[in-house]
Amino acid sequence: MATELTMPQMGYDMQEGTVVRWLVEEGAEVKTGDPVAEIETDKAVVEFESYATGILHRILVPEGSTVPVGQAIAIVGAPDEVVNGASAAPPAAAAPTATEDDGAVEPPPAEPSKAATPLPGPAEVLVPPPAPAPTATPLPVR
């Protein structure tokens, strides 16, 4: 069964990555851990390693393309496997739907605005200052 190599999330805040260069060509054999592409994040360019073993059947994203995290960028499968295609959209994206009566495309539902009213801050709490330390320490008793 073919495996889709997807754009990895290489950092906590990473939302998308750019395929800088493919290190292998379509039809080449790859093993788990082999570097297959160079991916540019907002902070660095890193090598992307294959997490599947087989033949790189199809490169879905050309060099220089920026794609969201989770989108398929290549397909790896068995040597005798026939691969027709892959999902072009990231798994979380919803495709617009067409209505049958008028043929118009409905826009996806709008996300709620994040610019809502600010939350109230914490109540002001008065804390007494710590007691001052003694300036001299007593000498030990002999």
Backbone as numpy.savetxt, mean C-alpha at the origin, in Angstrom:
# Nx Ny Nz CAx CAy CAz Cx Cy Cz
-2.18 -22.57 -10.55 -3.02 -21.40 -10.55 -2.14 -20.16 -10.55
-2.49 -19.21 -11.36 -1.70 -17.98 -11.49 -1.83 -17.12 -10.24
-0.77 -16.40 -9.94 -0.74 -15.50 -8.80 -0.52 -14.08 -9.29
-1.36 -13.17 -8.83 -1.18 -11.76 -9.16 -0.19 -11.15 -8.18
0.86 -10.55 -8.70 1.77 -9.78 -7.85 1.16 -8.39 -7.75
0.91 -7.93 -6.54 0.26 -6.65 -6.34 1.23 -5.62 -5.79
0.91 -4.35 -6.01 1.74 -3.26 -5.48 1.76 -3.38 -3.96
2.94 -3.58 -3.39 3.03 -3.77 -1.94 2.94 -2.45 -1.19
2.54 -2.54 0.06 2.57 -1.36 0.93 3.89 -1.44 1.68
4.83 -0.59 1.29 6.18 -0.65 1.83 6.40 0.31 2.99
5.36 0.94 3.44 5.43 1.85 4.56 4.04 2.09 5.10
3.96 2.53 6.32 2.66 2.73 6.97 1.79 3.72 6.22
2.37 4.79 5.72 1.59 5.83 5.05 1.55 5.67 3.53
2.15 4.63 2.98 2.22 4.48 1.53 0.84 4.21 0.95
0.43 5.03 -0.01 -0.86 4.88 -0.68 -0.69 4.39 -2.11
0.45 4.71 -2.74 0.70 4.33 -4.12 2.20 4.21 -4.34
2.56 3.56 -5.43 3.97 3.40 -5.77 4.14 3.50 -7.28
5.36 3.80 -7.69 5.68 3.93 -9.11 6.64 2.82 -9.51
6.31 2.11 -10.59 7.20 1.08 -11.11 8.30 1.81 -11.89
9.50 1.84 -11.33 10.61 2.54 -11.96 11.19 1.70 -13.09
11.41 0.39 -12.81 12.05 -0.46 -13.80 11.70 -1.91 -13.51
11.42 -2.66 -14.56 11.22 -4.10 -14.43 12.59 -4.77 -14.54
12.90 -5.67 -13.61 14.18 -6.35 -13.59 14.13 -7.68 -14.34
12.93 -8.17 -14.65 12.75 -9.40 -15.43 11.77 -9.11 -16.57
11.84 -9.91 -17.60 10.96 -9.73 -18.76 9.85 -10.77 -18.72
8.79 -10.52 -19.48 7.72 -11.50 -19.60 8.30 -12.80 -20.14
7.87 -13.92 -19.57 8.36 -15.23 -19.99 9.53 -15.73 -19.18
10.10 -14.88 -18.33 11.25 -15.29 -17.52 10.78 -16.09 -16.30
11.64 -16.99 -15.86 11.34 -17.78 -14.67 11.71 -16.97 -13.43
10.81 -16.94 -12.44 11.08 -16.25 -11.18 10.82 -17.21 -10.03
11.53 -17.00 -8.95 11.36 -17.79 -7.74 10.99 -16.85 -6.61
10.41 -17.39 -5.57 10.07 -16.60 -4.41 11.34 -15.93 -3.87
11.28 -14.62 -3.70 12.42 -13.86 -3.20 13.26 -13.22 -4.28
13.03 -13.58 -5.54 13.78 -12.94 -6.64 13.28 -11.52 -6.85
14.19 -10.55 -6.99 13.74 -9.18 -7.30 13.17 -9.13 -8.71
11.97 -8.55 -8.86 11.34 -8.48 -10.17 11.16 -7.05 -10.66
11.13 -6.08 -9.75 10.93 -4.69 -10.16 11.52 -3.75 -9.13
11.75 -2.52 -9.56 12.14 -1.45 -8.64 10.91 -0.56 -8.47
10.53 -0.34 -7.21 9.34 0.44 -6.88 9.79 1.70 -6.15
9.26 2.84 -6.59 9.56 4.11 -5.93 8.41 4.48 -5.01
8.74 4.70 -3.74 7.77 5.20 -2.78 8.02 6.69 -2.61
7.33 7.30 -1.68 7.55 8.72 -1.45 8.90 8.99 -0.78
9.58 7.94 -0.30 10.84 8.14 0.42 12.05 7.48 -0.23
11.85 6.41 -0.99 13.00 5.66 -1.52 12.59 4.81 -2.71
13.61 4.27 -3.39 13.40 3.29 -4.45 13.88 1.96 -3.89
12.99 0.96 -3.89 13.32 -0.34 -3.32 13.01 -1.44 -4.34
13.70 -2.57 -4.18 13.44 -3.72 -5.04 12.23 -4.48 -4.52
11.35 -4.84 -5.43 10.16 -5.63 -5.10 10.46 -7.07 -5.43
10.33 -7.96 -4.44 10.63 -9.37 -4.62 9.36 -10.15 -4.89
9.47 -11.15 -5.75 8.33 -12.01 -6.07 7.96 -12.84 -4.85
6.69 -13.02 -4.61 6.23 -13.90 -3.55 5.59 -15.15 -4.14
5.91 -15.43 -5.41 5.42 -16.64 -6.08 6.54 -17.20 -6.95
6.46 -18.50 -7.21 7.43 -19.16 -8.08 6.73 -19.58 -9.36
7.39 -19.37 -10.48 6.81 -19.76 -11.77 7.37 -18.90 -12.89
6.55 -18.71 -13.92 6.92 -17.90 -15.08 6.20 -16.57 -14.98
6.90 -15.48 -15.24 6.27 -14.16 -15.27 5.51 -14.06 -16.60
4.21 -14.37 -16.54 3.40 -14.42 -17.75 3.09 -13.04 -18.31
2.75 -12.12 -17.45 2.31 -10.83 -17.97 2.71 -9.71 -17.01
3.22 -8.63 -17.59 3.48 -7.39 -16.85 2.29 -6.49 -17.13
1.55 -6.14 -16.09 0.31 -5.38 -16.24 0.52 -3.87 -16.17
1.63 -3.44 -15.60 1.88 -2.01 -15.40 3.21 -1.65 -16.06
3.21 -0.73 -17.02 4.47 -0.36 -17.67 5.36 0.47 -16.75
6.64 0.54 -17.08 7.59 1.34 -16.31 7.14 2.80 -16.30
7.30 3.44 -15.15 6.92 4.84 -15.01 5.50 5.05 -14.56
4.71 3.98 -14.45 3.31 4.11 -14.04 3.19 4.11 -12.53
2.30 4.94 -12.03 2.00 5.01 -10.61 0.66 4.33 -10.37
0.64 3.38 -9.44 -0.57 2.62 -9.16 -0.80 2.56 -7.65
-2.06 2.42 -7.22 -2.35 2.34 -5.80 -1.90 1.01 -5.20
-1.68 1.01 -3.90 -1.31 -0.20 -3.17 -2.43 -1.23 -3.35
-2.06 -2.46 -3.63 -3.03 -3.54 -3.77 -3.42 -3.84 -5.21
-3.07 -2.97 -6.15 -3.41 -3.22 -7.56 -2.43 -4.23 -8.14
-2.94 -5.13 -8.98 -2.10 -6.13 -9.63 -1.14 -5.44 -10.59
0.15 -5.83 -10.52 1.14 -5.25 -11.43 1.76 -6.30 -12.35
1.62 -7.59 -12.00 2.16 -8.66 -12.84 1.47 -9.97 -12.47
1.61 -10.97 -13.37 1.02 -12.28 -13.12 2.12 -13.33 -13.26
2.22 -14.19 -12.22 3.17 -15.30 -12.21 2.36 -16.59 -12.15
2.74 -17.57 -12.97 2.01 -18.84 -12.98 2.90 -19.98 -13.42
2.28 -21.14 -13.56 2.99 -22.34 -14.01 3.40 -22.17 -15.48
4.45 -22.87 -15.91 4.92 -22.72 -17.29 3.87 -23.07 -18.35
3.01 -24.06 -18.07 2.01 -24.47 -19.06 0.67 -23.77 -18.89
0.61 -22.81 -18.00 -0.64 -22.12 -17.70 -0.92 -21.02 -18.72
-2.18 -20.89 -19.10 -2.59 -19.82 -20.02 -3.23 -18.72 -19.18
-2.71 -17.51 -19.33 -3.19 -16.37 -18.55 -3.85 -15.39 -19.49
-5.13 -15.11 -19.25 -5.86 -14.18 -20.12 -5.75 -12.74 -19.65
-5.75 -12.50 -18.36 -5.69 -11.13 -17.87 -5.79 -11.12 -16.36
-5.97 -9.95 -15.84 -6.08 -9.79 -14.40 -6.97 -8.61 -14.12
-7.33 -8.49 -12.87 -8.14 -7.34 -12.51 -7.29 -6.09 -12.62
-7.79 -5.09 -13.31 -7.02 -3.87 -13.53 -7.23 -2.88 -12.40
-8.26 -3.07 -11.59 -8.55 -2.13 -10.51 -8.09 -2.73 -9.20
-7.73 -1.89 -8.23 -7.37 -2.41 -6.92 -8.57 -3.08 -6.28
-8.36 -4.05 -5.37 -9.47 -4.80 -4.81 -10.49 -3.93 -4.09
-10.09 -2.82 -3.48 -11.02 -2.01 -2.71 -11.82 -1.04 -3.56
-11.45 -0.84 -4.81 -12.13 0.14 -5.65 -13.43 -0.43 -6.18
-14.46 0.40 -6.19 -15.75 -0.02 -6.71 -15.93 0.57 -8.10
-16.32 -0.27 -9.04 -16.54 0.20 -10.41 -17.92 0.83 -10.50
-18.07 1.89 -11.30 -19.38 2.50 -11.45 -20.34 1.52 -12.14
-21.60 1.63 -11.78 -22.60 0.73 -12.35 -23.51 1.48 -13.28
-24.00 0.81 -14.30 -24.90 1.43 -15.27 -26.32 0.98 -14.98
-27.26 1.90 -15.08 -28.67 1.55 -14.90 -29.21 1.09 -16.24
-30.15 0.17 -16.20 -30.67 -0.39 -17.44 -31.71 0.50 -18.09
-32.45 1.33 -17.31 -33.53 2.10 -17.90 -33.05 3.30 -18.69
-32.03 4.02 -18.25 -31.61 5.19 -19.01 -30.18 5.09 -19.53
-29.43 4.07 -19.17 -28.09 3.88 -19.69 -27.06 4.81 -19.06
-27.44 5.63 -18.11 -26.51 6.56 -17.48 -25.67 5.81 -16.44
-24.50 6.34 -16.18 -23.61 5.74 -15.21 -23.80 6.46 -13.89
-24.03 5.66 -12.83 -24.19 6.24 -11.50 -22.81 6.50 -10.91
-22.60 7.66 -10.31 -21.32 7.88 -9.64 -21.25 7.04 -8.38
-20.05 6.66 -7.95 -19.94 5.90 -6.71 -20.41 6.76 -5.54
-20.87 6.14 -4.46 -21.36 6.92 -3.33 -20.26 7.81 -2.77
-20.64 9.02 -2.41 -19.67 9.99 -1.90 -19.26 9.60 -0.49
-18.00 9.83 -0.19 -17.51 9.56 1.15 -17.90 10.72 2.05
-18.16 10.45 3.33 -18.51 11.54 4.24 -17.33 12.50 4.39
-17.66 13.75 4.56 -16.63 14.78 4.67 -15.84 14.60 5.95
-14.52 14.71 5.83 -13.66 14.59 7.00 -13.48 15.95 7.68
-14.00 17.01 7.08 -13.87 18.35 7.65 -15.09 18.65 8.52
-15.41 17.75 9.41 -16.55 17.93 10.31 -16.15 18.85 11.45
-17.06 19.07 12.36 -16.77 19.95 13.49 -15.66 19.35 14.33
-14.75 20.18 14.81 -13.64 19.66 15.61 -14.13 19.12 16.94
-13.44 18.12 17.44 -13.79 17.55 18.73 -13.35 18.51 19.83
-14.11 18.56 20.91 -13.70 19.44 22.01 -12.41 18.92 22.63
-11.56 19.84 23.03 -10.29 19.48 23.64 -10.50 18.97 25.05
-9.46 18.44 25.66 -9.60 17.95 27.02 -9.84 19.11 27.98
-10.60 18.83 29.02 -10.88 19.85 30.02 -9.58 20.23 30.72
-9.48 21.50 31.10 -8.27 21.96 31.77 -8.26 21.43 33.19
-7.19 20.74 33.54 -7.05 20.15 34.86 -5.90 20.85 35.56
-6.17 21.33 36.77 -5.12 21.99 37.54 -4.42 20.95 38.40
-3.12 20.84 38.21 -2.32 19.89 38.97 -1.33 20.71 39.79
-1.27 20.46 41.09 -0.33 21.23 41.91 1.11 20.86 41.54
2.02 21.83 41.63 3.41 21.54 41.30 4.01 20.59 42.34
5.04 19.84 41.98 5.65 18.93 42.94 6.37 19.71 44.04
6.49 19.08 45.18 7.17 19.71 46.32 8.65 19.86 46.00
9.25 20.98 46.39 10.67 21.17 46.08 11.54 20.17 46.84
12.65 19.81 46.25 13.58 18.88 46.88 14.38 19.63 47.94
14.77 18.93 49.00 15.60 19.61 50.02 16.94 20.01 49.41
17.47 21.14 49.88 18.72 21.64 49.31 19.94 20.94 49.87
19.84 20.38 51.05 20.97 19.68 51.64 20.49 18.34 52.16
21.32 17.36 52.03 20.96 16.04 52.54 21.65 15.84 53.88
20.97 15.22 54.81 21.61 15.02 56.12 22.77 14.04 56.02
23.76 14.23 56.88 24.91 13.34 56.92 24.53 12.04 57.62
25.17 10.96 57.26 24.85 9.69 57.94 25.28 9.74 59.41
24.54 9.05 60.23 24.82 9.01 61.66 25.94 8.00 61.90
26.95 8.43 62.82 28.07 7.54 63.12 27.85 6.77 64.34
